[in-house]
């Protein structure tokens, strides 16, 4: 629940992830910043919903989307479907403000947007399927970071709600992944966090492998 000073993140290395729902549902854009020496992992998450159905979703999901929108946690885009241009502009701002190396995305339903970001905006986009093979490792690592207090999320209320909702599916080999179908509500931000954390940890491991050894 450590407070995050956004200005302190300027120029910091990070990886991102998009959990793109259907165009009438919630979508999440997550960034995970690699820790400075002795520091914590830091995550920020932005959410997007269509403005025209926000009041209906407040009733069905029983959460204060309007309050979250006033707090800047949720962007309610005009119309009855999510306007992806709002997400794109936030991504382009992140590229300008931070050392954003890549963005992970689930190719199901997101290919066209990912191609636009890569071909038109020059952003490195990485396919990330949401099966046991991809999700288990980073999901277990996320659990460790949360338990050890090594993940700073600024007390993001929407992310907390996602965490409250999540159900976990386990296979016979004890691999895990989020179970969207059985979760009690939206978990988009947590899914994006798992994806972004995977890419950020891989980046950190690659950096450590390239570090010179002095004797």
ZIFEN-V888907 format. One record per helix or strand of 2 or more residues. SS is the DSSP state (alpha for helix, beta for strand). FROM is the first residue (numbers start at 1). LEN is the number of residues. Records with the same first field share a line. If there is no record, write none. Layout:
# ZIFEN-V888907
SS->FROM-LEN  FROM-LEN
This chain:
# ZIFEN-V888907
alpha->6-4  51-11  65-7  84-14  111-9  132-17  157-9  188-23
beta->13-7  27-7  41-10  74-4  99-7  125-3  151-2  168-3  176-3
